[in-house]
Amino acid sequence: MVMYTSPVLWGGVDQLCGVSDTDITVCCSEAVFRSSMPCDPDVYEACLHIMHRDRLEFHVNDNTGLYLILRTELRRLVQ
């Protein structure tokens, strides 16, 4: 975290640009959110079913394992 916030300590250059709260508010108000579902509704329902069946949980910070399991199971269903 220190290297990210203070790159000059390691000979780097701080190239972060600040963003105001107003800019963030404007972007959020102008964004078009198509749906709360991140993918095709049928794929979403299948993933929810697999997660319920196998007692899998969604974790905000690390979902690589969940993705790999769901991808494998969905491919198995298609074949």
N, C-alpha and C positions, 0 to 999 in steps of 0.2 A: 504494500500500500504506500509506503514511504517513497519507493522508487517511482510510483505512478504520480504521486502528488508533488514530489520535489525532484524532478529528473536532473536538475542542475548539480545536485550533490554527486551524481555519477557521470558527469560530463555530458549529459543530455540537454536538450532544449525543450522548454515548456511550450508545446504547440496546442494546448487546449484553448478553446475559445468559449467564453462564458455565454450562457443562454439565460435570458431574463424570464421571470415567471409569466410575464405578459406574452412572450413568444410561445411559451409552452401552452398557455391557455388558448391562444389563437390556433395553434396547430391542432390541439385536441378538438376545438369547436369546428374546424374545417375538415377533419378526418372523416372518412366514410367507413363505418364499420358495417360490413355486409351481414354478419351474423355472429352470434356468440360461439358457434361451432367452428372449429379450426379447419374443417375439411368437409368432404362430402357427407351428408347426413347418414347414409347407409354405412359408410366406413366408421363414422363416429359411433353409431349404435353398436356395431360389431365390436369395436374396441371397448366400449363400456361393458358389453356382455362378457368379453374375455377377462377384463379386469375384475368384474364381480365374481365370475366363475373361479378364477385362480387367486382371488383375494389379493390382487395387485393394487398398489396405491400410487398416486401421482405425488411427486415431490418437486417443489418449485426449483430447487437448486441442482438436482441431478436426476435426469430422466433418460439417460442413454440406455440403461439396462431395460427400462420399461419399453422404450421405443423398439429395441431389438427383439424383445419377447413378442410384442404386438405385431411387428412386421413378419416374424416367423409364423405366428398363428394365422395371420391374414393370408399369407401366401399358401399356407396349408389348406385353408378354406377354399381358395380359388382353384386349386389343382384338382 
